[in-house]
Amino acid sequence: MIQKKSLNITFICPPDNPTGGMRVIAIHANRLARRGHKVTVVMPRWQPGLRERVRAARRGVWLPIRSNNEQSYFRSTELKVHRLGHSGPVTHEDLPDADVLIATWVGTVESVWAAPKSKGAKLHFMQDYETWGAPGGDVAQVDAVIALPIPKIVIAQWVADLLERRWGQTPVALVPNSVQTEIFFASPRGKRVSPAIGFAYRTMPNKGCDVIVSAIERARRLIPDLRIVVFGFERPIRKIPLPPGAKFYFRVEDDKLRHLYGACDAWLFGTRIEGFGLPILEAMACRTPVIGTPAGAAPQLIGQGGGILVGMEDVAAMSEAIVRISTMSESEWRVMSDAAYATAIAYTWDDATDRFEAALMSIARQME
């Protein structure tokens, strides 16, 4: 039996934050470390500039001068996490020598591109078309970064299609996300005595919380006793107020988050732009059907029967779906709940790690 080569792998991350994209990076990094690879995660300090703070203030959000993420996904002792003392771009002096150097979002690609050969074979882990991360809204700069001839791993078919269509690039691997079923799970169950739905609160316009709130208000005309469960990593703002009577949970840990998913008859996903949509699988793993827009991987995930797909920004359709699930019979709901669960467990992190690891091995061999 041929022994698999152990790699030195460096991930360059944005400043630590509790987003789904960072969760995915942490999962891959940890799983690669468990397979015997030496994995280092490098991330700069988060320090928003004046322009970023002003923009946030206009949205009703206050940003501190400096922040340490209290809910980091990078707590494992299996990883070497290098938290830099400075903000801004990562330089080659911040990086160890390695076999593979991975950019994890558009803001880190140029750091990888500029790194000397000793820092490793270059790779871009592309989880989204991150125009929302464009400095000063300069989408052309994002496009120029993506156009760089760096091999790419993508997480969804739509990203692979975009690369081919816009830049004539074919990713070295398509690695769909999975769900941590040891964290997100639930026993077979029935509907709630009182109908309940939930959603994740975000102030970013692309997350579509305004659409969700409008749909809930409309649905409540027919279901006045509809209960609302909401969690978020940021406080609600005036521009996007919570529905009256909604129960809001701030910075929920994973062991409690699965109970929030499981407390709902349906989970709402109103995103306008999305890389994958990890909360869809998390909710489904907790046997909760999802009502969602066709963003990210939602068409493939929801399309398997574990929820209802509605049009982008279609408040009426989302409201009708809320009413439909809330009023369907126990047996109908169980069929949809079982389909949601079957979809979630069909995606495994073992398969994802196999694909990710194989791509890294291939890229590293090209440097030998």
C-alpha positions as CSV (number, residue, x, y, z in Angstrom):
1,M,0.0,0.0,0.0
2,I,1.4,3.4,-1.1
3,Q,1.6,5.9,1.8
4,K,0.0,9.2,1.0
5,K,2.2,12.2,1.2
6,S,1.7,14.6,4.0
7,L,1.4,18.3,2.9
8,N,2.2,21.6,4.5
9,I,-0.9,23.7,3.8
10,T,-1.5,27.3,4.5
11,F,-4.9,29.0,4.4
12,I,-5.0,32.8,4.2
13,C,-8.3,33.9,5.7
14,P,-10.1,37.2,6.2
15,P,-10.2,38.5,9.8
16,D,-12.0,36.0,12.1
17,N,-15.8,36.1,11.8
18,P,-18.7,33.8,12.4
19,T,-20.0,33.4,8.8
20,G,-20.8,30.2,7.0
21,G,-17.8,30.7,4.7
22,M,-15.4,30.7,7.7
23,R,-17.1,27.6,9.2
24,V,-16.5,25.8,5.9
25,I,-12.8,26.8,5.8
26,A,-12.4,25.7,9.4
27,I,-14.0,22.3,8.7
28,H,-11.7,21.7,5.8
29,A,-8.6,22.8,7.7
30,N,-9.4,20.7,10.7
31,R,-10.2,17.6,8.7
32,L,-7.0,17.9,6.6
33,A,-5.1,18.2,9.9
34,R,-6.7,15.0,11.2
35,R,-5.5,13.3,8.1
36,G,-1.9,14.0,8.9
37,H,-1.3,17.2,7.0
38,K,0.4,20.2,8.7
39,V,-2.2,23.0,8.4
40,T,-1.6,26.7,9.2
41,V,-4.3,29.3,9.2
42,V,-3.2,32.9,8.8
43,M,-5.6,35.8,9.4
44,P,-5.1,39.5,9.9
45,R,-6.6,41.5,12.8
46,W,-10.0,43.0,12.1
47,Q,-9.9,46.7,12.1
48,P,-12.6,48.5,10.0
49,G,-11.6,51.7,8.3
50,L,-13.4,55.0,8.6
51,R,-15.3,54.4,5.4
52,E,-16.5,51.0,6.5
53,R,-17.6,52.4,9.9
54,V,-19.6,55.2,8.2
55,R,-21.3,52.8,5.9
56,A,-22.3,50.6,8.8
57,A,-23.5,53.6,10.8
58,R,-25.8,54.5,7.9
59,R,-27.3,51.0,8.1
60,G,-27.8,51.5,11.9
61,V,-24.9,49.2,12.8
62,W,-22.1,50.2,15.2
63,L,-18.7,48.8,14.5
64,P,-16.0,48.9,17.2
65,I,-12.5,50.1,16.3
66,R,-11.2,46.6,17.0
67,S,-12.9,43.3,17.6
68,N,-12.0,39.8,18.6
69,N,-14.5,37.2,17.4
70,E,-16.0,35.5,20.5
71,Q,-17.5,32.7,18.4
72,S,-14.5,31.6,16.4
73,Y,-14.5,28.3,14.4
74,F,-10.7,28.2,14.8
75,R,-10.4,26.8,18.3
76,S,-8.9,23.4,17.4
77,T,-5.5,22.5,18.8
78,E,-4.9,20.5,15.6
79,L,-4.4,23.7,13.7
80,K,-1.7,26.3,13.9
81,V,-3.7,29.6,13.8
82,H,-1.5,32.6,13.2
83,R,-3.5,35.7,14.2
84,L,-1.5,38.6,12.9
85,G,-0.8,41.7,14.9
86,H,-1.8,43.9,11.9
87,S,-4.9,44.5,9.8
88,G,-4.9,44.8,6.0
89,P,-3.3,42.5,3.4
90,V,-1.2,39.5,4.4
91,T,2.4,39.7,3.1
92,H,4.9,36.9,2.3
93,E,6.7,37.7,5.6
94,D,3.5,36.6,7.5
95,L,3.5,33.2,5.8
96,P,5.5,30.0,6.5
97,D,7.0,28.0,3.7
98,A,4.5,25.4,2.5
99,D,3.5,23.0,-0.2
100,V,0.2,24.7,-1.0
101,L,-1.0,28.2,-0.3
102,I,-4.8,28.8,-0.4
103,A,-6.7,32.1,-0.8
104,T,-10.1,31.7,0.8
105,W,-11.8,34.8,-0.5
106,V,-11.3,37.5,-3.1
107,G,-9.5,39.8,-0.7
108,T,-6.8,37.3,-0.1
109,V,-6.1,36.2,-3.7
110,E,-3.6,39.0,-4.4
111,S,-1.6,38.0,-1.3
112,V,-1.4,34.5,-2.7
113,W,-0.5,35.7,-6.2
114,A,2.3,37.9,-4.9
115,A,3.8,35.2,-2.6
116,P,7.1,33.6,-3.6
117,K,7.3,30.0,-4.8
118,S,8.6,28.8,-1.4
119,K,5.2,29.6,0.2
120,G,3.6,26.9,-1.9
121,A,1.6,26.1,-5.0
122,K,-1.1,28.7,-5.4
123,L,-4.8,27.9,-5.1
124,H,-8.0,29.9,-4.8
125,F,-10.9,28.3,-2.7
126,M,-13.8,30.2,-4.3
127,Q,-17.0,30.0,-2.3
128,D,-18.8,32.8,-4.1
129,Y,-18.6,35.6,-6.7
130,E,-17.7,38.1,-4.0
131,T,-18.6,41.4,-5.6
132,W,-20.0,42.5,-2.2
133,G,-16.3,42.5,-1.0
134,A,-15.1,44.8,-3.7
135,P,-13.1,47.7,-2.2
136,G,-15.1,50.9,-2.9
137,G,-17.6,48.8,-4.8
138,D,-15.1,48.3,-7.7
139,V,-16.5,45.1,-9.2
140,A,-13.9,45.3,-12.1
141,Q,-11.2,44.8,-9.5
142,V,-12.9,41.7,-8.2
143,D,-13.2,40.4,-11.8
144,A,-9.5,41.1,-12.4
145,V,-8.6,39.1,-9.3
146,I,-10.7,36.2,-10.3
147,A,-9.2,36.3,-13.8
148,L,-5.7,35.6,-12.4
149,P,-4.5,32.1,-13.6
150,I,-4.7,30.5,-10.2
151,P,-6.3,27.0,-10.0
152,K,-9.6,27.1,-8.2
153,I,-11.8,24.8,-6.0
154,V,-15.5,25.8,-6.0
155,I,-18.4,24.8,-3.8
156,A,-21.3,25.0,-6.1
157,Q,-22.1,24.3,-9.8
158,W,-23.2,27.8,-10.5
159,V,-19.7,29.1,-9.5
160,A,-18.1,26.6,-11.9
161,D,-20.5,27.7,-14.6
162,L,-19.6,31.3,-14.0
163,L,-15.9,30.7,-14.2
164,E,-16.3,28.9,-17.5
165,R,-18.6,31.5,-19.0
166,R,-16.9,34.6,-17.8
167,W,-13.2,33.7,-17.6
168,G,-12.9,30.5,-19.6
169,Q,-11.6,28.7,-16.5
170,T,-12.4,25.2,-15.3
171,P,-12.0,24.5,-11.6
172,V,-9.7,21.8,-10.5
173,A,-12.5,20.5,-8.2
174,L,-16.1,21.0,-7.3
175,V,-16.5,20.3,-3.6
176,P,-20.1,20.8,-2.4
177,N,-20.5,21.7,1.3
178,S,-21.9,19.2,3.7
179,V,-23.3,19.5,7.2
180,Q,-21.8,18.5,10.5
181,T,-24.4,15.8,11.4
182,E,-22.7,15.3,14.8
183,I,-23.8,18.9,15.6
184,F,-27.0,19.3,13.5
185,F,-29.5,16.5,13.9
186,A,-32.9,15.6,15.2
187,S,-35.1,12.6,15.8
188,P,-38.2,12.1,13.6
189,R,-40.9,14.5,14.8
190,G,-44.2,16.0,13.9
191,K,-45.4,19.6,13.4
192,R,-45.5,22.1,16.2
193,V,-48.7,22.5,18.2
194,S,-48.6,26.2,17.2
195,P,-47.1,26.9,13.7
196,A,-43.5,28.2,13.9
197,I,-41.0,29.4,11.3
198,G,-37.5,30.8,11.6
199,F,-34.7,32.6,9.8
200,A,-31.2,33.9,10.3
201,Y,-31.1,37.7,10.7
202,R,-28.5,39.6,8.6
203,T,-28.3,43.3,7.7
204,M,-26.5,42.7,4.4
205,P,-28.9,43.5,1.6
206,N,-28.0,40.3,-0.4
207,K,-29.2,38.2,2.5
208,G,-32.8,39.2,1.8
209,C,-34.1,39.7,5.4
210,D,-36.4,42.5,4.1
211,V,-38.1,40.0,1.9
212,I,-38.5,37.5,4.7
213,V,-40.0,40.0,7.1
214,S,-42.5,41.2,4.5
215,A,-43.5,37.6,3.7
216,I,-44.1,36.9,7.4
217,E,-46.2,40.0,7.8
218,R,-48.3,38.9,4.9
219,A,-48.6,35.3,6.1
220,R,-49.7,36.5,9.5
221,R,-52.9,37.9,8.0
222,L,-54.0,34.2,7.6
223,I,-52.1,32.7,10.5
224,P,-52.2,35.3,13.3
225,D,-50.6,32.9,15.9
226,L,-47.6,32.2,13.7
227,R,-44.5,32.1,16.0
228,I,-41.2,33.5,14.8
229,V,-37.7,32.2,15.8
230,V,-34.7,34.3,14.8
231,F,-31.0,34.1,15.4
232,G,-28.2,36.4,14.4
233,F,-24.6,37.5,14.9
234,E,-25.7,41.2,14.7
235,R,-28.4,43.1,16.4
236,P,-31.6,44.1,14.5
237,I,-31.6,47.5,13.0
238,R,-34.5,50.0,12.3
239,K,-34.3,49.5,8.6
240,I,-35.0,45.8,8.9
241,P,-37.1,45.4,12.1
242,L,-38.0,42.0,13.4
243,P,-41.6,40.9,13.0
244,P,-43.7,41.7,16.1
245,G,-43.4,39.1,18.8
246,A,-40.4,37.4,17.2
247,K,-38.0,35.6,19.6
248,F,-34.5,36.8,18.8
249,Y,-31.3,34.8,19.9
250,F,-28.0,36.6,19.6
251,R,-24.7,34.7,18.9
252,V,-26.1,31.2,19.4
253,E,-23.6,28.4,19.9
254,D,-24.0,25.3,17.7
255,D,-25.4,23.1,20.4
256,K,-28.3,25.5,20.9
257,L,-28.7,26.4,17.3
258,R,-29.9,22.9,16.3
259,H,-32.7,23.3,18.8
260,L,-33.8,26.5,17.2
261,Y,-33.8,24.8,13.8
262,G,-35.8,21.9,15.3
263,A,-38.3,24.2,17.0
264,C,-39.6,25.3,13.6
265,D,-42.0,23.9,11.0
266,A,-40.1,25.7,8.2
267,W,-36.9,27.7,7.8
268,L,-36.8,30.7,5.6
269,F,-33.9,31.4,3.2
270,G,-34.5,34.7,1.3
271,T,-31.0,35.3,-0.1
272,R,-30.5,37.3,-3.3
273,I,-26.9,36.3,-3.7
274,E,-25.3,33.3,-2.1
275,G,-22.3,31.1,-2.5
276,F,-23.8,27.9,-1.2
277,G,-26.3,28.4,1.6
278,L,-25.1,26.2,4.4
279,P,-28.0,27.0,6.7
280,I,-30.2,25.1,4.3
281,L,-28.4,21.9,5.0
282,E,-28.2,22.7,8.7
283,A,-32.0,23.2,9.0
284,M,-32.7,20.1,6.9
285,A,-30.4,18.0,9.1
286,C,-32.6,19.0,11.9
287,R,-35.6,17.7,9.9
288,T,-36.9,21.2,9.2
289,P,-38.2,21.9,5.6
290,V,-36.8,25.0,3.9
291,I,-38.6,27.7,2.0
292,G,-36.0,29.4,-0.1
293,T,-35.0,31.4,-3.2
294,P,-32.9,29.9,-6.0
295,A,-29.6,31.3,-4.8
296,G,-26.4,29.3,-4.3
297,A,-27.1,25.6,-4.1
298,A,-30.7,26.0,-3.1
299,P,-32.2,24.8,-6.4
300,Q,-30.3,21.5,-6.0
301,L,-31.0,21.1,-2.3
302,I,-34.6,22.3,-2.0
303,G,-35.5,20.8,-5.3
304,Q,-35.2,17.3,-3.8
305,G,-38.5,17.7,-2.0
306,G,-37.4,18.9,1.4
307,G,-39.0,22.3,1.1
308,I,-40.5,24.9,-1.3
309,L,-38.5,26.9,-3.8
310,V,-39.9,30.4,-4.4
311,G,-38.9,33.2,-6.8
312,M,-36.2,35.7,-6.0
313,E,-37.7,38.6,-4.0
314,D,-41.2,37.2,-4.4
315,V,-42.8,38.2,-1.2
316,A,-46.2,36.8,-2.2
317,A,-44.8,33.3,-3.1
318,M,-42.8,33.1,0.1
319,S,-45.9,34.1,2.1
320,E,-48.0,31.4,0.3
321,A,-45.3,28.8,1.0
322,I,-45.3,29.7,4.7
323,V,-49.1,29.3,4.8
324,R,-48.9,26.1,2.9
325,I,-46.4,24.4,5.2
326,S,-48.1,25.8,8.4
327,T,-51.5,24.4,7.4
328,M,-50.5,21.1,5.8
329,S,-51.5,17.9,7.4
330,E,-49.2,16.0,9.8
331,S,-48.6,13.3,7.3
332,E,-47.8,15.7,4.5
333,W,-45.4,17.6,6.7
334,R,-43.6,14.4,7.8
335,V,-43.0,13.5,4.1
336,M,-41.4,16.9,3.5
337,S,-39.4,16.7,6.8
338,D,-38.1,13.2,5.9
339,A,-37.1,14.4,2.4
340,A,-35.2,17.4,4.0
341,Y,-33.3,15.0,6.3
342,A,-32.5,12.6,3.5
343,T,-31.1,15.5,1.4
344,A,-28.9,16.7,4.3
345,I,-27.3,13.3,5.1
346,A,-26.6,12.6,1.4
347,Y,-23.8,15.2,1.6
348,T,-20.9,14.0,3.7
349,W,-17.8,15.8,4.9
350,D,-15.8,12.6,4.2
351,D,-16.6,12.9,0.5
352,A,-15.9,16.6,0.6
353,T,-12.5,16.1,2.3
354,D,-11.6,13.4,-0.2
355,R,-12.2,15.8,-3.1
356,F,-10.5,18.7,-1.5
357,E,-7.4,16.7,-0.5
358,A,-7.1,15.1,-4.0
359,A,-7.1,18.6,-5.5
360,L,-4.4,19.8,-3.1
361,M,-2.3,16.7,-3.9
362,S,-2.6,17.3,-7.6
363,I,-1.7,21.0,-7.3
364,A,1.3,20.2,-5.1
365,R,2.6,17.5,-7.5
366,Q,2.7,20.1,-10.3
367,M,5.2,22.1,-8.3
368,E,7.6,19.1,-7.8
